């Protein structure tokens, strides 16, 4: 499942390609056809990410005939063009949303957004969710999410307070989207390694300065992910060039310390990296660099 940096990067690309412009919207697959018909010819205002959720904001190209306010919403499928609406997308495990030069759609495209000049198109394949929301419904979805390290308006204070009261392991808490929006398996494992924190430490036993350091590290690492389009977490002294080792080969790309390196020597101490399932997801850690002090 894509982590938050992928969705933020995608939001920026969509806004850059279509922001403020009238767009052509369709559903070649047909499963989003009624909603797409209502959006076709509207203006894509902007796209934004909150954690692993993508929200694309549309408004009419001109004022509506009945003078409805911009934030009003007609029921989906009513046959009335929505004065303002939001497409809510969650890619899930197999979803893809790619921008490319305009061409005929390939495969099962749930949603296509294109410019009027037919120079570029964004095609959505296999999402977990693709649905049309009103602005209040969008705000309700965002309210369910935790603090997002990639948002300038993020306030992690409520997250810190909940972690400080929790008996759950910090390795599980970091994957809770109601606490840390956008953080996935890779960032969870890598941040804990970089700070020498055992993933099995109960949240309430993580000192406040360490919890703040985890947040700061997530902010830094995930911003690098947005910039580079891949996850790199190793410090300069542990890069392939600095260590005279072969670059990592993995579908996820990027240089990491422990993620998917079970049985391989830790890049810092040489101890074999361990792996265990935690809450249904594979967890990776170094038992020497991240000792369990309970």
N, C-alpha and C positions, 0 to 999 in steps of 0.2 A: 504494500500500500504506500503511495507517495507520502512523504513527510511534508511538513508545512512549508519548507522552503520551495518545493516544487509548485505548490498552489500560489504562493506569493509571486513567484517568477512568472507564472502563467497569467495572473491577474495584471501584472505590469505589461506583459506582451499584448494582451487583449486591449487594454486601455490605449496603448501606444498605436496599435493598428486601427482601432475603430472608434476611440473615444471622441465624442462630440459629433459623430458622423451618422448619417442615415444608413441603415444596414438592411440587407436582405437576409431573412431568417426562414429556414425551412427544416423539415424533418424527413430526409430521404427514406429513412426506415419506416416512417409513418407513426411511430409510437408517441411522438410529441407534436403531431401534425396540427391539432386544434390550437394548441398554445402558440406554435410557431406562426400560424396564420394571423394571430392577433398581434404578434410582435413584428411581422414583416413590414418594412417601411418606417419603423420607429427609429429613434436616435439612441444609440448605445452611449449612455452617459459616462459610465466607468465600470470597471470590474475591481473587486476587492476580495481579499482573503481574510478569513478568521480561522486560524488553525488549519484543518484539512478541508474546510468548506469554502467554496467559491460562490460569490454573489455577483451577478451581472445586472446592472441597473439600466432599465430602458424607460424612455419617455416619448410621447408623441412628437412627430416632426413639426406639427403645428398645433395650435390650441384646438381643443375638442369643440364640436358643434354645440354641445349642450352646456358648455362653460364649466364643466366639472373641474374641481381643484386638482392640481398636479398630483397630490398624494392619494386621491381617491382610487378605488379599485372596483372594476366590474367583475362579476363572477367568471371564472374560467369556463369557456364553452358557451357563454351567453350570446355570442355573436356580436358583441360590442367591443370595439378596440379598447384596451386598457389604457387609461390616462397615464398611469405610471405603474410599473411592475418590475419584479426581480426574478431572474432565473437562478435557482439554487441548485448547485451541482456538488455532488460528493463522488469522487472517482472510485472509491472502494478498492478492491483488490486488483481488478483487471481494467479499469477505466483508463482511457487515453483521450486527451484533448490537445490536438496539434494544429498549429498554424503553418500554412504552406502556400506556395503560389496557386492561384485559382486553377482548378481542374475538376473533372467529373468526380463525384464522390465514389469512394472505394469501400466496399464492405457495408456493415450495418451501421450507418451514421444516424445516431439518435437526433443530433442537433447540428445544423450548419449555420454559421454566421459568415456572411460575405459582404464585401463592399459593393457599392453600386457600379463601380468600374470593372468589377470582376478581375481584380488583380491579386487578391489574397482571400483565403477562406480558412475558417477555423472549424474543424470537424471533431465531434464528440462521439467516441465509441465506448460502449459497454459500461456506462457509469452505474454506480449503486443507486444514486438519485439524480434525477433531472426533473425539476418541477417548477411551476410558476407560482410565485408568492406575491402577496401585497407587501407594501413597505412595513406595516405593523407586524406581519408574519415573519418577515426577515429579522426584525429587531427581536422577536421572541426566540428565533433560532439562535441568534448571537448570544442572547442572555443565558442560554444553556451551556455555553462554552467557557472554558477557563481562560486564564491570562495567556496571551500569545506573545512569545518572546520577539517576534518580528514586527509587532505593531508599536508605533511610536506612542500610542495612547494606552499601552498596557500598564495595568496596575496589579502587581503580583501580591499585594498585601493580604488579600483574602485567601489566596492560595497558600501563602506562607502560614497563615493562622490555621488552616485546615490540616496541613502537613504536620504542624507542631502538636496537634491533638491526636494524630492517627497512630494506630498500632501496626498498620500495614507497612510492608517493606518499601523503602524509598524507590527500589527498582520497579515496583508495581505502581506507586503513586505517580512516577514520571510518565507513565503510559496512560494515565487517566486524563482524558480530554476535557473533563470538567474542571481540571486543575491546571494542566499544562497543555494548552491547545496547540496542536501542530507537532508536538514532540512524538517521535516514533521510536522504533526499536534501535535504530542505529544511533541516534543522538542520545538516547537513554544510556546505552552501553558506553559510549565514548566519553560523555561528560563525567560519568561516575568514575571511569578509569582515570581521566585526566586530573581529577581532584582526589584520587586515592580513597574513594568512598566505597565501602562494601554495599552491593545492591541489596543485601539482606538486612541492613540497618533499619529498624522501625523509624518511621517518620518522626515520631516524637523524640527520638534519640539523636536526630541530626541537629547539631548546634546551629543557632540562627545565622552566625557568620558563614558557615558552610553552605547553608541553604541559599543564602544570598549569592555566594560564589557560584553555586550550580546555576542559578538564574543568569548571572552575568556571563557565564561560559556558554550557555545556550544562546543568549543574544548574539555573542560573538560568532560562534560556529555556524548558526543558522543564517546569519547575514552573509557569511562566506559562501554558503550553499546557494543562496539566491544569486550572488554575483557570478559564481563559477558554473552553476548548473549541475553541481555534483557535491558530494559530501567529502570534505577533507578535514581531518581532525588532528593529524600528527604535527608536532612542533617542528621547527626548522631542523633541529638536531637529529630528528628521527625520519627525515625524508629518505627516499631511496638514494638520492645523490649523496646525502651526508653520511649514510650508513653503508654505502657501496653495496646495496642489495637490489634485487630485481623489483620493479614496480608491481604493485598488487594487480591481479587480474580477477575481476569480478563484474557481474552484470550491473552492480550498483555504482561501480567506478569509485574513484577517490582513494586516498590513503587513510587507513584507520588503524587503531591500536588493537582492538579485541574483536570487533564485530565480524562474525563468520570466520574466525581464525582459531577455532577450537583445535587443541592439540599442537598448535604451532607455538614456537617460543615467543614470549612477550618481547616486544621491541625494546623494553627498558631493562628488564631483569633477567630474561631468558627462561623464566618459568613457563611451562605449557599453559596456554589459555584454556580455561574450562568453560563448559556449556551445561546449562540446565534449563528446563522449561519452568517459567514463572507466569502464572495466570494465562496459560495457553500460548505463550510466545517464547521463542528461544532467547535465553539470556546468556551473554558472554562476559567473562571477567577474568582478571588475573588474581589468583588467591594470595600472591605475595605482595603485589602493589596495592591490593584492595582487601586487607585483612579484615575478617569479621571480628570485631572487638567486643561482641556481646558476652 
